[in-house]
C-alpha cells in the first residue's frame, strides 16, 4: 500500500470517527477514548478519559432521553439497569431531570461532557450553566485559558480531527462559542437571566446550595414546555431543592446498587445516585470497604458523623437529630439482618397494622420460630386505600385501588397483591386510636375504624401506645446486640420498614438550649407508620431477664439444641466424638 493510499485511509478513518462522535454521545464520551477530563485529586495522572462505568452510561442515557435526542426504548444502558419505561417516558415528556447525589461520583464532569457534545453536535444551541456565583459557573465553562474551565479543557485536549473550536476566539470569560452557532454561557443563580433568554438547555449545579434555586426552577419551566431541557444536580443540603426533589419520598432501586429513581410529586423525574453505584466504592466489597475506611478518616466521627451522612449518604437532615440506629445503613444493607423472603414453616405468625389515609397505612406479618427468633416477613404500605380494600388484602385477595397521582403505570388503577399468609395469623395488633368512634355513618351514630374492619370480616387486637424509646433500646441492646447473629431479622419484602428504620431520629433541641438541657430521647413522630406496627409486635415479646446459660458440653441436651439452631440458621454444625476411656 502506497503512502498516499495509507494517508487517505487514515484520513477517512478520522473523518468516520468524527462523524460517529457527532452523532452519538456514547461514542464521544466513552467509546472513542478520546475525551479527556481533569482530576485534580490525582497528582500523578490528572488527565484521564471518562471512566466507562455502568451507572455513568445510565446517567448519560437519562440526559439524552430528557433532551429528546434518544427515544426511551433506545436507552439501552438504562433498560439494562431495569429503569422502567414509564419513568423514562416521563423524562421525554417533561424534558427535566433532577439528580441527588453523593460527593465525588463524577456527575458534574459527565454533565459538562454531555453539554459539550450537545453544543458541538447541534447548531444554534443556547446552553446556560448556572451556579451560585457567576465565577463558579464560569469554572465549568471557560476562564481566561482553556485549561481552567472544565468544558474548555475537554475541548482543548481532543485530537485535532475532533476539535471544532480554536482559541482564543472560541471563548470569552464564562462563554464558549462553537462554529455552528451554539453558545454555552455561565450565569449566576436566580431566574432573571433565564426569563430573558430562550435556552435549549439549563444546567443547575449544586442546586441545594443556591438560595434562589426555586426562582430558577420556576423560570425554567416555560423553556421545557417549549422543547428545552432542564438538568439540576446536587449533593444533600436542607433547602428548597430538598422539597422539590421530594426527598421524603421513597426511591425505587435499579439493577445497579446505589442507583434509584422516583417521581417527585408524582411528575418530576428524580435520579438518586449513591456512591455505592461505583464498584470501587461499593459497601460489602473488599475495595469498597477499604475506600470507605480511608474516606471516612477525613470526617470527625467517621461514617457516623452528620457530615459524612449528609455528603455521602445523601441525608438532608443529618444535622437535625441523632439517629436512633446509628449503623442503620450498614446493618440494613443486607445479610444477616436483611434476608431473602422465605416460607416461614413452623413459625408462629402475628400481624400488626397502623392505619392511615393521607399518611400511609402499614400492615406487616411477623414470625417467631421455636427458638424465639423473630422475623418480619411481608408488608403492605400505601396511602389513600379504603378500609374495605385493606380488609380484603388482609384476607388474601388482590386489590385494585382508585386513582393515585404518583402511580407510574396505569395511574388510574393500582394493584396490590393479597397477603400470602392470610388465615395463618390471629387478629392483627393495631393502634388503640382505631377504637375511637369518630367515623360518621349515614345510618346511625359514629363508628370506629376497628368496627369498620370487623364489619368487613377482620377483627383487630388493641395494641399499646408509646414505648418508642424502650423498643429502640431492645433492638440495639438485645435483638441486635450482636449484628452478626441477630435475634430479629427482616425480609427484603419489607422495603418501607427498612427505609423507616434507617430514618428514625431523636428530636433535636436548638443549639442554645442544649447548653442547659440533655439531648431529648423522644423519637420524631414522622415517617414511622411501619415502625409503629413493628413496635406493637415487639412489645409482646420483651427481653427475658438474664440467667446463667446451661453448659453446652458435647453430647448434652443444650449442645444438641445449639446444633439444631445452627442448622436452621445455615451456620456450620459442630461434630461430636465420644472418647472411650480405659
N, C-alpha and C positions, 0 to 999 in steps of 0.2 A: 504494500500500500504506500503510495507516494505521500510526501509531507503535506502537499496541498490537500489531498483527499482526507488525510488524517485530521488536518486543521478544520476542514469543512464539517467532518463528522463531529469533532469536539464542539464546534460552534453550534451545530444542530442540537446536540445533546444539552448544551447550556440553554438554548432557547426553549427546548422542550421542558426543562426543569423550571425555568422562569414562568412559563405558562401554567404548568401544573401548580406551582406555588401561588399564582394569582387566582386560580380557580378554587383551590382547596386550602382552607385554613389549617387542616390537619397536616397537609403536606408541607406548608410553610413553617408551622411551629414545631412539628415533630419529625416527619418522615425524611425531610431533606437533610436534617442535621446541620443546616447552615445558620440558623438563627441563634445568636449568642446573647446571653444575659450576663448581668454583673452581680456577683455575690460578694458583698463587702465583708462577710464573715470569714471568708476563706482567703487568707493572706498568700497562700502558695499558688492557688489556681482560681483567681477571682473571675475569670472569663470562662463560661461554660455553656453548653447547649441547654435548652429547655428539658428538664427531666421528663422522660416518657413514662408517666405513671398512670394507671387506670383512672384514678379519681380526677386527674387533670384532663384526661380525654373526655370524661363525662362532663366536666365543667365547661370545656370548650363547646361540646355539643349543645349544652344549655344556652350558651351565648349565641350560637348560630341559630338555634330554633327561635329564641326570643327576638333575634334580629331579622327573622324571616329569610335567612339565607339557606335554611335547611328544613325540610319537612319533618315533623315528629317521627314518622315511620322510618326515615332515613338516618336517624340519630343512633347509629349502631352501638357506639360506646355506652350511651345512656340506656339503650334497650338491653344490652348485655348485663348491665348493672341492675336490671329489674326496676328501672324508673318507670312508673306507669304511663301509658299512652295518654290517659286523661290529664295527668299533670303536665306532660309535655305539650298537650294541646292548649292548656291554659297559658303556657309560655308564648306560644304563637299568637294566641288571641289577644293577650294583654300587651305583649311587647315589653314585659317587665320581668326582672329577676333580682331578688334581694338575697345576698349571701351572708349569713352569720358564720364566723369562723374562729378557730384558734389562731394564735400568733404563729408566724413563720411557717405557713403552709403554701406559699408561692402564689397566692391568689392575685395580689396586686400585680406581680410580674406577668402572670398569664393574661390578665385583663389588658395590660398595656400592649402585650404582643398581639392580642386579638384586635385591638383598636388600630394598631399599626397596619396589620393585614387589611382591615376593612378600608382604611384611608387609601391604601395603595391599590386595592382591587376594584373599588367603585369610585366613579367620578363624582365630583362636587358634593362630597360628604362634609357636613359640619359636625365635628365631634368635640363636645365640651367635656373637659376633665376637671372635676370640682373637688376641692379640699377646703379645710377650714380657712386657710390663708392662700392668697394667690401664689406666694413663693413656694408653698408646699405642693400645690398643684403643678407649678412650673417644673419642679424636680422630676415629675413623672413624664414631662413632655420635652422641654429643651431649655437649657440655661447657659447662655454665652457660648459654650463649646459643646459639640455633640456628645462628648464622653460624660457630661454631667447630668444629662436627662435620661430617663430610662428608655423612652421610645427612640430618642435620637441616638442613644448608644447602640440599640439593637440595629437600627438602620445603618449606622456607620460601620458596624462590624460584619455586615453582609458581604459576600464576594461581589466583585464588580458587575457580574452579569445579572445579579438580583437587585442591586441597589438602584433606586429611582431618584433619590434626592442628592443634591450637591450642596456643599457648604461653602460660604456662609449663607447663600441665598435661600436655602431651604428652611431656615429658621431665624426667628427673632424671639426675644425673651418670652418664654411661655407659649410659643407658637411653632407649629410645623406646617409647611406649605408643600403640597405634592404637585407635580407637573400636570396631573389630571384634574386639578381644580379643587381637590379635597383639602380641608383645613382642620387642624387639631389645635384647640385653644384651651389654655389653663385659666380657670376662673375661681374666685373665692366663693365661700358659702352664701346661701340665700337664693331667693327666687327671681330677683330683678333682672339679671342678665339673661336667664333662661327665658323669661317672658318676652324679652326684646329680640330674641333670635328665633330661628326655625331649625333647631338642631336635628341631625339624623340620629345621633347617639348622645346620651348624657351618662357619664360615669362619675358616681359619687364615691370617693374613697374615704374610709374610716368615718362613715356616716354617723355613728353613735357619738362621736366626739365633736359634732357640728351642732351648736345650739340652734342654728336656723335650718336644720335638716327638714323639718316639717314644711317650711315655706318652699324649699327646693323641690320636695316631693310633690307638693300640690301644683307648683308651676310646671312640672314636667308632664303632668297627666294629659294636657291637650296635645303635646308632641307625640305621645304614644298613641293617642287616638287617631292621629293623622298618619301613622305608619312609622313613627320614630321608635327608638329603643331606649329603655332606662335600666341601667345597671347600678346597683349600690352594694358595696361590701363593707363589712366592719367586724372588728372584734367586739366583745361584750362591754357595755357600759350603760348604766341606768340613764335613760334619755327617751326622747320621742321615738327614736329608732326602735327601742325595745317594744313600744306599744304597736308601732306599725308592722313589725315583723311577727307580731303575735307570739312573743317569747314564752307566754304561759300556755301555749297550745302544744299538743303532742306532735312529735316528729316521727314520721314513718321511716323505717330503715330501708336501705337498699342492699344489694348483694355485696357491697363494699363496706366493711366495718368503718364506722365513723362518719359515713355519708348518709344523710337523710333528707327528706322533703316534707313539705306541708303547704297548705294554702292559708295564709294569714287572713282572718276574717272571712274565710270561705272563697276568696277571689284572687289574692295576690300570691304568686309562686315564690316560695322561700326555700333555699337550699341551706342545709346546716352541714358545715364542714369541720369536723373534729380532727385533731392531729392523728387519731388512730387510723385515718384513711391512708396515711403514708406507711407503707410496710416497714420502713426503717424506724418508725416511732410507735408501732402498734403494741399496746399493752399485752402482756402474757406471751410475748415472744422474747427470745434472748436479746435481740437487737433493740427492741422497743423498751424493755425494762432497763437496759443499760443506758439508753438515751434519756429516759425519764429520770433516772437517778442522777445523771450528770446535769440535766437541765434544771431539776428541782433544787440543786445546790445554790443556784443564784437567788432563790426566793427564801427569805427568812421564814422558817417554819415548814419548808419543803412543800410537798403536794397537799398538805392540809391547810396551808396558808390561804387567806382570802385572795391574795394577789395571784397566786397560781390558779386558783379555781376560777377566777374571773377571766384571766387572759388565756388560759389553756383549756379549761373545762367548759368555757362559754357559760358561766353562771353570772347572770346580770346582777343578782343581789347577794353576791358573795360577802360583801361588807355589811349586809343588813342584819345579820344574826348568825349565831353559831349553828352548825349543822347538828342535828340530833344523832345521826350516824356518820361520824367523820370520814370513815373509809367506804362510804356507800358506793361510789363509782367503781372502786376496785372490787369490793366484795360481791356486788350485784352485776358484775360484767359476765359471769359465767360460773361453772362448777367451782367448788362443791355446793355453794348455796343455791345458785340458779341451775336447774337441771331440766332436761327434756321432759315433755309430757309422758306419762306412763299410766298404765292401768293400775289403780290402787286396790288390787285384790287383797283381801284380808285386813284392810284398814277400816276403822270405824269412821264414817263420814259425817261432817257437820256443814252447815251453811250459815252465811251471815249476809245481812242486807242493810244498806244505808240508802235511804230514799232521797230522790231529788227530781226536780222538773227542769228549772232553768239551770241549776247545778246538776252534775251527773248523778244518776243512780248507780250504785255499785253492789253487785251480787257476786259472792265468792263461795266456792266449795272447798272445804279443807278436809284433811285426813289425819288420823292418828293411828300409827301402827302398834303392834303388840309390845314394842319396847318403849312406847311413849314418844317416839319421834313424830314430829308434826310437819305437815306439808300443805301448802295452798295449791290446789290442783287446777282450778278453772275459774274464769271470771267473765262477767257481763258488765259493761261500763258504757253508759250512753246517757245523753240528756234528751229531754222532750219525748220520752217514751211513756205512754199512758199505763196506768196500773193494770188495766185489762191485758195489755200485751206482755208486761213484765211477768204477770202471773202465768200466762201461757208458756213463756220461756222457761220459768222455773219448773213447769210440769213436763218439759222436754219438747215442746213444739217450736218449730221455726217460726219467726215472726217477721212481718214486714210493716215498718212504721210509715207514717206520713212524711211530708216534705221536711228535709233538713238542708239548709242552705250551704252547709260545709261539706256535703257529700260530693265525692269526685265522680262516681259512676252512678247513673240513674238517680239524679238528685231528688226526684220526686218520691222515690221509694227506696228504703234501705232495709236490707235483710239481715237479721241476726239469727244465728243458729240456736236451737233449743239446748237446754242444759243436758249434757250427756250422762249426768249422774242422777237424773230425775228419779224420785222414788227411793233412792238409796240413803237419803239423809232425813233427819227429823225436821221439825219446824225451824225455819231459819231464825237466827238470833237477829233482832232488829232494834234500832234506836227507840227508847221509850217514848219519844215525842210522837211516834206514829200512832199512839193510842189517844192523842188529844182529839177531841171531837170538834174539829174545825173545818170539816168539809161540807159545804152547803148541799142539800139534797132537794130535788123538786117535789118529792112526795112525802116529806116528813122532816124531822129535826136533823141537825147536823150530825154527821157520822165521822168516824176516824178513818185514817188511811188503813190501819190494821183491819178494820171492819170491811173496807172495800176489798182488800186482798182475800179475806175469808169468804166474802160473797162470791169470789171467783175461784174458790177451791184451794186457796193457800192459807194455811194457819201460820202465823208468825209467833215467835217466842220473844218476850220482852227482855231486852238486854239491859246493861247498866251504863249510866252516864260516866263521863270523866275517865280518869286513870291514864291519861296520855303519858305523863312522866313515869308512872310506875311500870307500864308496859314497855316503854322505851328502855328502862333500866333492866327489865327481864331479858329483852332482846340482847343487849350488849353484855350483861353480866352473867347470863345463864345460857340462853339458846345459842348465841353466837360468841360465847366466851372463847371458844376455840374455832375460829372461822374455817380451819381446815377440816374439822369434823363437826359440822353444825347439827344442832338438835331441831332446827326448824329450817325447812327449805321451801323454795318457790319454783314452780314450773315456768317454762317460757311461754305458757298460755296465759300469763297474767302480766302483760306489759304495763298496764296502768298502775297496778300495785307497785311494781318495781320503780316506775317513774316517781310515784308519790313518796316512797321510802327514800329515794335519793334527794328529794326536795324538802323533806321535813326540816324545819328550823325552829330554834327558840326565838322568842320575841326579843327585840333589840331595844335597849334604852338609849336615849340620846347621850352623846359622849359626856356632856357636862353633868348628867345625872349619875353616870357610872362612877364618878369620883366619890360619891357618898352612899351608893347602894350596890348590892351584889347583883351579878348578872341574873336576870329572871330565868326561871325554869319552866315557864309556860310555853307550850308549843303554839306556833302561829296557826290560827284556825282558818286555813285556806288550802285548797287543793289537797284535801285529806279525806275524801269520801271512801276510797278503798282502805285507807289506814283506819278509819273509824270501824269498818267491818272487821278487819283483822284484830283490832283491839278488843272488840266484844268477844271474838272467838278465843283469843289467848287468855282472857280473864277467866275463862272456865278451867284453865289448867295452870294455876300458879306454881312456881318452882317449889319442889319439895324441900323440906328442911334438910340440911346436910347431915349425913350419918356415915359412919365408917363403912366402906365398901368391903364385901366379903373377899377373902383371899382367893385369887384366881389361880390356884395351883393346877398343874397339869392333871387332867382326869377328874377334877372336881366338877360339881354341878355348875358353879359360877364360871369355870373355864369353858365348858361345853356351851353354855348360854352365850358367852362372849364370841365363840367361833360362829354360832348361828347368826348373830348380829352382824359380824364381819362379812359373812357370805351374802346376806341380804343387801348390804351396802356396797358390794362389789370390791371389798378390801381383801388383801391376802389372808388366807386361813392358815393358822399355825398347825403344825403336826405334833403328835404326842407319841412317845415311845416309852413303854413301861420297862424300867430297868429290873432285871432279875438279880436277886442278891443271893449269895451262897454258892 
